[in-house]
Amino acid sequence: MTGQDNLELRDQLARLQQEHRDLDAAIEALAGQTSTDLIQLQRLKKRKLVLRDRISFIEDQLTPDIIA
């Protein structure tokens, strides 16, 4: 992996982490409402899980393999 690829992955990781935090705040706000749209809440939670998986994948790509 080149330095440019590494930099691009780090930028993408930062954007995904920010979106993950934003979704977390949106989920909290939606859950706190009295008339909560459960379908919308489920969609946000699913999107958050997809982001978490993508974040984990990118973090794995950035972490060098260490042979024990």
C-alpha positions as CSV (number, residue, x, y, z in Angstrom):
1,M,0.0,0.0,0.0
2,T,1.4,3.4,-1.0
3,G,1.5,6.4,1.2
4,Q,-1.2,8.0,-1.0
5,D,-3.5,5.0,-0.5
6,N,-2.8,5.1,3.2
7,L,-3.7,8.8,3.3
8,E,-6.9,8.2,1.3
9,L,-8.0,5.4,3.7
10,R,-7.3,7.6,6.7
11,D,-9.5,10.4,5.2
12,Q,-12.3,7.9,4.4
13,L,-12.0,6.5,7.9
14,A,-12.3,10.0,9.5
15,R,-15.4,10.7,7.4
16,L,-17.0,7.4,8.3
17,Q,-16.3,7.8,12.0
18,Q,-17.9,11.3,11.9
19,E,-21.0,9.9,10.1
20,H,-21.1,7.1,12.7
21,R,-21.1,9.7,15.5
22,D,-23.7,11.8,13.7
23,L,-26.0,8.7,13.4
24,D,-25.5,8.0,17.0
25,A,-26.7,11.4,17.9
26,A,-29.7,11.2,15.5
27,I,-30.7,7.8,17.0
28,E,-30.5,9.2,20.5
29,A,-32.6,12.2,19.5
30,L,-35.2,10.1,17.7
31,A,-35.4,7.6,20.5
32,G,-36.0,10.5,23.0
33,Q,-39.1,11.6,21.1
34,T,-42.6,10.6,22.4
35,S,-43.8,9.6,18.9
36,T,-40.9,7.7,17.7
37,D,-40.9,6.4,14.1
38,L,-39.7,2.8,14.8
39,I,-39.0,2.0,11.1
40,Q,-36.8,5.1,10.8
41,L,-35.0,4.2,14.0
42,Q,-34.3,0.7,12.7
43,R,-33.0,2.1,9.4
44,L,-30.6,4.5,11.3
45,K,-29.4,1.6,13.5
46,K,-28.8,-0.6,10.5
47,R,-26.9,2.2,8.7
48,K,-24.8,2.6,11.8
49,L,-23.9,-1.1,11.9
50,V,-22.9,-1.0,8.2
51,L,-20.7,2.0,9.0
52,R,-19.1,0.2,11.9
53,D,-18.3,-2.8,9.7
54,R,-16.8,-0.5,7.0
55,I,-14.8,1.3,9.7
56,S,-13.4,-2.0,11.1
57,F,-12.5,-3.1,7.6
58,I,-10.5,0.1,6.9
59,E,-8.8,0.0,10.3
60,D,-7.7,-3.6,9.5
61,Q,-6.3,-2.3,6.2
62,L,-4.3,0.4,7.9
63,T,-3.0,-2.0,10.6
64,P,0.1,-3.8,9.4
65,D,0.1,-7.6,9.5
66,I,2.2,-8.9,12.3
67,I,3.3,-12.5,12.1
68,A,3.6,-14.0,15.5
